[in-house]
Amino acid sequence: MTANAPRDKYNAVWIIFFILGLGTLLPWNFFMTATMYFTSRLKDPPTDVLFNQTTNGTEEDGDTRNVLESKFNNVMTLCAMVPLLIFTCLNSFIHQRIPQKLRISGSLTVIFVVFLLTAILVRVDVAPLPFFTLTMIKIICINSFGAILQGSLFGLAGMLPASYTTPIMSGQGLAGTFAAFSMICALASGSALQDSAFGYFITACVVILLAIMSYLILPRMEFFQYYMENNGSRAAADEENKMDLLKKESPAEKRPVVSLTEDEAKPSVSVFNIFKQIWVMALSVCFIFTVTIGTFPAVTVEVKSTVADGGAWDTYFIPVSCFLLFNLMDWAGRSLTAVCMWPGKDSIWLPVLVGLRVVFIPLFMLCNVQPRHYLPVLFAHDAWYIIFMIFFSFSNGYLASLCMCFGPKKVPQHEAETAGAIMAFFLSLGLALGAAVSFAFRAMI
């Protein structure tokens, strides 16, 4: 099928999918990075929006936080995970009824408008309660349309060669790395929260604009056109074969003409039949992210350095060893699948390696997590924590990327888009399950 396929000149399609992958997660990563800015706007009485101080003094007032401040992170997680899961599930079923172009470009446009509004509001004074409500509405919008965008992108990549899921995963990995690096730079420069947040949101707007322009260029690429036309003709051929079988029973009837338009040519696909073929990959990617989000950052962020004695390393230990290192190695793992895809899609080793990642849960629990009440500290030195984090994050990126690449390739070509959307749903399910079990993991320590 791919013998006569044109070349991806200058890897242009690969780069476009990388930019689209970056565009799916960079906005939300910057949103999370600016959490301290949001909570500072919820103080009662309201903080002057043009304040130039950093967080000096906020720790002393930590016990007197109002309800909006203290509940912000919990409500934010709820407003992020629930829409993400619901809309990723919906996308698996409705993507055949709503045009792909509308789903992707529409979602990017809504996310761009939300971040533009967020950047403008940095310079506008708003009372705490309306600001809290507006922020939660924006979080729901970002994750709802982000879920449709992510599911649609993985579905679209599923119709191309398996390696074209890699740039989406790699772009998402870079998004986390970029956000973590930005957080460290802001910490080192001592920038005001307002200035840092404004920079995050404007940067996110630029990246989303770049993603929109890249997506509009995509249909003009010969390489992309070939696979889209091939997918349509394959679907039409399958439909025609079905009609041939029917006509054998009634040869006297005139053979119908099969329309090759996209809507009429596509045979109906069953989500449940597709799941039967990809359930190993779907459950594997779900388990990967359940283990990862269950441990990171709920447990890993609570580890205290045993090497530093109140110096600079104390300040940078978690930002560097936890957030930056995780995102760098996760990005490296996701990107490696561009050149190496072992084990294969039918190998028993892939689900075995996925299952073995469960060992990281007790390993991190036995590091110097503080405060602790039940478990002993077996891996007190910082080096143990860093070694675990390297293998933990690299295996997350590599194995998740393999599963997302292989899932759509285990079904016929015309079912690949739906398979990609199902894989995106199970990825989101893993994120939600991980967020839920993280409370239990932390309580066990």
N, C-alpha and C positions, 0 to 999 in steps of 0.2 A: 504494500500500500504506500510506503514511503520511499520506494525506489526512485520515483520521478518527482519527489518533493523538491521545491526550490530551496536554495540555501537561505539561511537567516543572515542577510548581509549586514556586516559590522555588528552582529549580535543585537540588532536594533530591537527585535521583539523581546528578547531576553531582558534587555535593559528596561524596556517599558514595563514589563511585569515586575521587575525589581522596584521601579519607582512606585507602581501601584501598591506593591506590598508595603513599602515604606509609608505610603499615604494612608494605609488602613490602620496602622498602630501608632505612628508618631504623634498624631493629635492627642490620643488618649494617654500616651506616656507623658507628654508634656502637661496634660491636665492633672495627672496624679502627682507629678513633680511639683506642681504649684499648690499642693494641699495646704502648706503653711500660709500662703497668701490668702486662700479662701477663709481659713479659720481666723486670720487676723482681721478680716472684714466683718466677722460675726461678733466682735466684742461689744459689750454693752457697758457704757455708752459707745456708739459707733466710733471706730478708729478713723481719724482724718485720712482720707484717701491719698493725700499728698504727703503722708509721713515719710521721713527720710531715715528713720531708725530701722535697724534690723530687728531681731527677736529679743533684744536686750530687755530684760525685765519680765518677759512673758513666763519664764519658768517659775519665777517667784509668785506669779498670779495663777499658777497651774491649778491649784486647789479651788480657785474661785471662778473657774470657767462656767459660763452659762450653759443652758441646755443645748443650744444650737451648736456651740463649739464642741462640747463633749460627745454629741451624737453625730457629728458631721461625717466621720470616717465610716461608721456603721451604716448610716443611711446612704452614703455614696456607694458603698459596696453593693447594697441591696438594689439601688437604682441602676447600677451598672450590670450586674449579673442576671437579674430577672429578664429585662428586655433583651439582653444578648442571647439568652437561651431561647426565649419565646420566638424572636424574629429569625434566628438561625433555623429553628424548627419549621417555621412558616415558609421560609425560603426554599426548603427542601421539597415542599409540596406545590407552591404557587409559581415557582420560577418558569414553568412551562407556559403559564398564562400571561405573564408580564414580560415584555421584551427585555432582553439582556441589556441593551443600550440604555433603556430607561432606568433599570435597576442600578447600574453602575454609575452612570453620569448623574442621575438624580440623587443618589446617596452621597456622592462626593460634593455636589452642590449644596445640599442641606448641611452637611458637616462644615463646609467652608463658611456658610452664613452664620452658623452657630459660633464658630471661633472668631469670626469678625466681630460679632456682637459682644463676645467675651472680652476681646481686646479693647473695644470701645468702653465697656463698663469699668475697665481698670481705672479710667480717668474720670468716672462719674460716681458721685457719692450716693449710695443707696442704703437705706435702713437695713439692719441685720435680717429681720424676718423676710421681707421681700427679696433680699439678696440670696438668702438660703433657698427659698422656694424657686427662684429663677435659676439658680445653679443646679438644683436637682432636676428641673425640667430639661435643662441643657444636657445633663448627663444621660438622661433617658433618651433624648433625641440622638446624641452621639452614638450610644451603644445600640439603639434600635437600627438606625441606618448603617452603622458600622457592621452589624451582623449581616444585613442584606448584602452590603458591599463585599465582605469577606467570603460569604457563601457563594456569591455570584462569580467572584474572581477564581476561587478554587474550581468551580464548575467549568468556567471558561478555559482554565489551564488544563483541565482534564481532557479536553478535546485535542490538545496538542501533545507532542511527545512527552514522556514522563519527566524528563529533565526540566520542563518549563513550569513545574510546580516549585522547583528549587528557588528561583529568583523571588517568588512571593514570600516564601519562608525566610530567605536571606534578608529581604527588605524589612520584614517584620523584626528580625533579629537586630538589624542595624538601628531600627527605631528605638529599641530599648537601650542600646549602647549610647546612642546620641543623647538621649534624655538623661542617662546616668552621668555622662561626661559633662553635660550642661549643669547638672546639679552640683558637681564637684567644683566646676569653674565659678559658679555663683557663690559657693561656700568660701572658696579661696579669695575671691575679690571683695567679699563683704558687701555685695550689692544689696540695695534695698529690695524687700520682697516685691514691692510694686513694680520696680524696674525689671527684675528678673521675670516676673509673671508676664509682663507686657511683651518682653522679648520672646518668651516661650510661645505665646499665642500668635504673634506676628509671624514667627518662623513656621508654625503649623499652617497658617494661612498660605504662605508661599509654597510649602510642600504640597498642599492640597491643590493649589492652582496648577502646579507642575504636573501633578497626577492627572488632572482633568485634561490638560493639553496633550499629555502622552496618550491617554485613552482615545482622544479624538483622532490622533494620528494612526493608531493601531490598525483600523480597517483598510488603510491604504497600503499596508505592507503585503507584498506578494506572498511571503511565507505564511502569514496569518490567513490571508484569503484562501490559500490552497487547502488548509485544514478545515476551515469553516465550510467551504464548498464540498470537500470530501465527506464531512460529517453529514451534510444535507443530502448528498447523493446516496450515501450508505443507508440513511434512514428511508429514503424513497425506494431504494432497491428492496429493503426488507418488507416494506408495505406492499410492493408489487408482487413479491414472492408469495405473500399471504393471499393476495387476490388470485394468483395463479392456482393455488391449491383449491380455493373455493370454486373456481371455474371448471375444474376437472369434474366436479360433480354435476355441473349443468352446462355442457359444451354447446348447447343450442343458443345460449344467451350470448349477446354481443359482449366482447371484451371491453371493459371500461378503460377510459384514459386516465392515467395517474398523473395528477398535477404535481409539478415539482416546486411549487411555492412552499416556503418554509413552514407555514402553519399547517397546510394540508398534508405535506409529505411526511412529517414526523409521526411515526407510530406512537401509540400510547405506551408509556413506560410505567411499571409498577415499582413504587418506592420499596415495598416489602420484598419483592423478588430480587431487586438490586442489593438490598441489605443482606440477603442470604448469601450472596456471592462475595461481599466485602466485609462481613461481620468481624473477621479476625483483625483486619486493619483498623476498622472503626473502633472496636473495643480496645485495641492496643493504643491508639492515639488518645482515647479517653483516659486510659489508665496512666499513661505518661504524664498528662497534665494534672490528673488528680494527685499523684505523688508530688509533682513539682510545686503546684500551688498550695497543697496541704502543708508543705515544708517551707517554701519560699514565698513571701518574706516573714510569715507569722513566727516561725521558729528561728530562722537564720538571722533575722534582724536583732534578736535579743541576745546574741552571743557577745560576750565582753572580752576584750583583749587582756591577756595575762602578761604580755611583753611590755606594753607601754605603761608608764607611770605618770599619767596626767599630761603627757606631751602632745605634740601634734598628731601622733599616730592614733591617740584616743579619739580625736576629732574625725580623722579620715578612715579609721579602721572599717567601719560598716559601709560608708559610701564607696570605698575602694574595693575591699575584700568581699563584700556582699553584692552590692548593686552593679558596680562597674565590671568586676570579674565575672559575675554571672552572665551579664549581657554580652560581654566580649566572647566568652567561650561558647555560649549558646549560639551566637552569630557564626562563630567558626564552625560549629557542628552542622548548622543548617547549610552553610556554604559548601562544606566538604562534599555534600551529595551531588554537587555539580560535576565532580570528577571521580567519585567513588560511590557505588550503590550496593554495598555488601552489608548484610546478606540479601539474597534475592527475594522477590515478592512471594514466592511459594516456599521459602525456606523456613523450617521449624525454628531456626536460630533467632529470627526476628522477634516473635512473641516471647521466646525464652529470655532474650536480652532485655526486653521491655519489662518482664516480670521481675528480673533481678534488680531493677532499680529500686524496689521496695526497701532494699538494704540501707538506702540513704536516710530513711526516716529515723531508725534508731541511731545511726552514726551521728547525725546532727543533734539529736536529743541528748547524746552523751558528751557533746562539746560543752564549753563553758557558758551555757544559757543561764541567764540570771533575770529575775529571781527564780529559784527552783525549790521544790519541796519533797519530791519523791525519788528521783533518779540520781545516781552518783555522777560525778564528772570523770570520765575515763580519758578524754582527749582534750586536755586543758590548754596545750600550747597552740598558739595562733597558726602554726604551720599545718597542724592536722586539719583545722577548719578550712584553710586555703586549699589544701590537697583535695579534700572532699568536695569543695565547691567547684573545682576545676572539672572533676569527673562527673559530678552531678549535672552541671550546666551543659557541658559538651554532649553528654549522652542524651540530654533532653532535646537539644537542637537537632542532633544527627538522627536519632531514632524517630522523632516526630516528623521530620522532613521526609524520611524514607516512607513512613506510613502514608503521608499525604500524597506523595508521588505515586505510590503503588496502588492505592485504593481505586482510582478511576481506571487503571489499566487491567483490572481483573474482570471488567465487564465489556460487552460489545461497544463499539465506537459511539453509536447513537445514544447510549445510556451513560456515557462518561460524564456529561454535565451534571446529571442528577446524582451520580456517585460522588462527584466532587462536593456537591452541596450537602450530601449526607455526611461525608467526612468532616466538613466544616461544622456541622451540628454536633457531632461527637467530640470534636475539639472543644467547642463551647461548653458541652456537658461536662467534660473533664475539668474545665476552669471552674464551673459552678460547684461541682462536687468537691474539688480541692479547697475552695473557699469555705465550704461547709465543714469539712473534716479538720481544717486547720485549727479550729477552736478546741477540738478534742485533743489533737496532738500537743497543743501548747499546755492544756490542762493536765496532761499526763506527766509533764516534767515537774 
